Structures are given as structure tokens and as C-alpha cells.
């Protein structure tokens, strides 16, 4: 056993009894290389992160240039730092007029924490509406709006005033009322099992929020940056949120997140008291430089079409036998199999053949498929055929 391996099991806090345990040597494009000389194709992109693959040259170049200039200099919002300003401008240029101001953070859960605080302070209300089966992160605020009891129960009491309603069910809309600060939701539930919202239902939520003065928060932490066939999923739905939360694929492999809203809404962070929402490392210059390069590359090619081509390829091959359904949009797909046992066998079989697949947090009978958007379609077709072979082999 290598020293690193020993130390991993002895000193790194473990999050389950059965970590995948790959000892990573390096990663490049769609591949991970392990210290025992094996190569794995990454079909989950580090959980929807590496959309441009691993170590995209433009991202690496931007990181190196920034490292030669400066690292951390001052807590968020005090100094003018070019990587932050350039990234905020490029991002806002892609967004509707009312999403014109960005608050950078380090992760997805921090984006949601900030969005919840912003909505509470702006509306002066504290009731929140969230959804069964949702996932918004593991810090206390985000966990409070995460709709799965087994993850919540050990940490109760959580935030008071959170009301859960069913996803894609119009009956719950009456919960959104004049005392609601915000509705927080994923346009396509990720960890809940890749469940897309229905278009008309989402529009009805927007309408109900407008009627009641409730802010609509879209957690696009997993759906963002072309994963679902448009830069952001709200474009497909034609529903603009009041606050947009981002992270994961934003940094091209570097840690960064953001919550984006209007200048008017963000005013409340400036006063009573000043500095009521600050962060030391949020918007780190190296992460911002990487995210800027990442977004430029994403915008320079047709990744919207590529994500949809990935879905088309999957739908052509992944069907029949033990497959119940292929859900999702673009390159955010979930392969629902007959049961957990079959799913575990297929994931294990593919793993032994050098294909990294995974589950989603709330489902053990669904295989997550979220390849890097740069993957060659011919290569992907081969991989899907291998997955299909594994399903056929284990279904009986
Ligand atoms: N929101 C969604 C929809 C996510 O999928 C995740 C992570 O999987 C998060 C929030 C939390 O992001 P992070 O792990 O960066 O805190």
C-alpha cells in the first residue's frame, strides 16, 4: 500500500464505508490516469464540473498568468481585481438585464446560502418554499432547503419556516404566499434523480412568485454552463429567476461559485449593517481567471448543440432490457435501471472496463451520465455500447 493510500484511509475524514479509492496520478481531457498505470474515461466530469475536460489549456494558461501576478490580496469587495471584474462583465453580458450583479463565492452551497440571505433581507420575510427530493448543498442553510429527510434528520433543528412541496405538482403552488421570501429550486433536479421540471409548471411558479412578491431562486449549480443544452437551463424554460446560483463547471476545475441578481436587490447587502455578507476567499483571483478563460472557451464553440448531440446519442443506444427510462436534458442524464442491484453491477462492471459512472445522492437505481462536453461523439457511442453490454449481461 502506498503512503498516500495509507494516509487517505488513516487521516482523511471519510464520507462513506466504500470510497471509489482511485489513486489519481494525473488527469487530461476526458481521462483520469491512476498511479497503477490505468486510464479511466470520466463519464461524470467530477460531478458536472469538468465540462471542458480536465486541464483545458486555456484554463491552465490563465491560471499560470494569474499566479505570476497575485494570489489572495484582500477580503471580498474591497479591492478592484481584474480577474473578478472581467469575469463579472463576461457573465452578465450573457444574462438578462435584471441579472446584472454578481457575488462570487467558493462553492455551490455558499452560493445558495448567500441567495437565501439576500432574499430574506430584500423581502423582509423568512418563509422559504423548497421541493421534496431537492439537493442544495450540505451547509446548514442549504441543507434546510434540501428535500430529503435522511440527510436532514441528524442535523435538526435546521432553519425554521421552510415549506416543502412536490416537484412538478401545481397543487403545492398555494404554499407560495405573501409571507414567502423565496422559492428555491433546481430547474432539473440533479441529485434527486435527474428530474426535469415541466415547462408550464415552472412558468406557473414564476407567475405565483410575481403575484406574491416572492423571489425565485434557481439553483443552476449542476445545470449551468451548457450542461443541459443551453448556457443555463432557465433559457430552455424561458423563465428568468430573480437570483441565479452557479458553481461546479463555472471554474473549469477551480473552486468558484456565484449568486447573480439585480443591482436593486443587491443594494440590501450594502447597508444595515455594512459588510453584512462578506467572504475572505470568495472570488479568488486565480479561480476567477480560470472561470473567465473557461467561459470564453465555452462561448467560442457550439456546446449547446454538442450537449444535445450527447443526449441524442444516448437516447439512440441506451434503451430496452433492464433500462426503465433515460431522463434529463443534454449532457445531464440519468439512466433509470430496474433496481439497485442491477445498477451496482453495471457501475462495477463499467468501472472494471475503465469507465467511471456514478449514482445520484438520492437514488441508488439510477446511473448518472454527465460526460465532459468535449468528448468525441464516436468515443461516447462506444462507451454507451459498453454500458449497454453490461446492462444486458447483468439483467438476467
Ligand atoms: N446545488 C446543486 C444542484 C448541486 O448539485 C450541488 C452539488 O452537487 C450543490 C448545490 C452543492 O454544491 P457544492 O458541493 O459546490 O457546495
Boltz pocket constraint, residues with backbone or C-beta under 6 A from the ligand:
constraints:
  - pocket:
      binder: B
      contacts: [[A, 47], [A, 106], [A, 107], [A, 108], [A, 109], [A, 110], [A, 112], [A, 135], [A, 136], [A, 137], [A, 138], [A, 186], [A, 190], [A, 191], [A, 219], [A, 220], [A, 221], [A, 222], [A, 247], [A, 248]]
      max_distance: 6.0
